[in-house]
Amino acid sequence: PGHRGPAASRRRASRIRAPSTRMTSARSRSPATGTSRRPLPEPRDEAAARLQAAGQRATRNRLAIVEVLAGATHPLNIREIIGRRRGLALSSAYRNLAVLEEAHVVRRLVTGGDHARFELAEDLTRHHHHLVCASCGAVEDFSASGPLERRVEEAMAQAAARAGFTPQGHRIDLIGLCRSCA
């Protein structure tokens, strides 16, 4: 009775990964292909499930970081994350962001120099791209129209086929100077 076999472990793991289907309003975007909107998982619930699946605990500070990023309109640097939530220390924020990144909850954007910004993984938000300032590191999100996204996907699929590469998605970061630095 006390022994749990492989089948019980698989059932438990499948329950862990089941995402919430509650819609979240933070950072909602139109899908890349212009098709109907899919429900997004609740970031806090999905983060807790992914952390558990990765063998990590869903601590108060980790979930606080997820909430900060879920409420952001653009990727944030570490100081912005700490500034939006009292009680987060710089050293623990770096450690927690690394754990969240390993659990596929957070994505790190390296924007050049010492500029690193963080955002929720794209499957917790909507497909989008970035305008990245090469001078100050500022990042602004933008969405392309459905027809443009389809053309980009087609061009990338052709390039991948020529190289024998199997694409899983794309990210576009336009590098330049923001309005303040131009």
C-alpha positions, 0 to 999 in steps of 0.5 A, a space after each residue: 500500500 505504501 509503495 507507489 509504482 511508475 504508473 502512480 508517478 506518471 499520473 502525478 506528473 500529468 496532473 502537475 503539468 495540466 495548465 489552468 485555462 483561466 484567461 489572464 489579461 496581463 500582456 494579452 496579444 493577438 496570436 501570430 497567425 491572426 486566428 482566434 484567441 486561445 485561453 492563456 494559463 494563469 501565470 502564477 498557477 502555471 509557474 507553480 506547476 512548472 516549478 514542481 515538475 522541475 523539482 523546485 519549490 514555488 516559494 513566495 519570492 518566486 511567485 512574487 517575481 512571476 506576478 511582477 512580470 505578469 503585470 508588466 507591459 514590457 520586459 523588466 531589468 532586475 532593478 525594475 523587478 525589485 522596485 515593483 515588489 517590496 521585500 525582494 533582495 537583489 541576490 535572491 532575485 537573481 537566484 530565483 530568476 535563474 530557477 524560473 528560467 530553468 523551469 521555463 517560466 521566465 525568459 531572459 533577454 540579453 539586449 547588449 552590454 550589461 543589459 538583461 531583461 526578463 519576461 514571462 515565457 511566451 506560452 504564458 503570454 502571447 506571441 510578440 517581438 521586441 524593439 531593443 535600444 542598442 544604447 540604453 537597453 530599453 525594450 518595447 514589445 510589439 505585435 506584427 499583423 497576422 499577414 506579416 507573421 504568416 509571411 515571416 513564418 513562410 520565409 523562415 520555413 523555406 530557409 529552415 528546409 534548405 538547411 535541413 533545420 526543423 523550426 519550433 518558432 521564431 523571435 524577432 528583436 529589432 535593434 536600434 535606438 529608442 526615442 530617448 537615445 536617437 
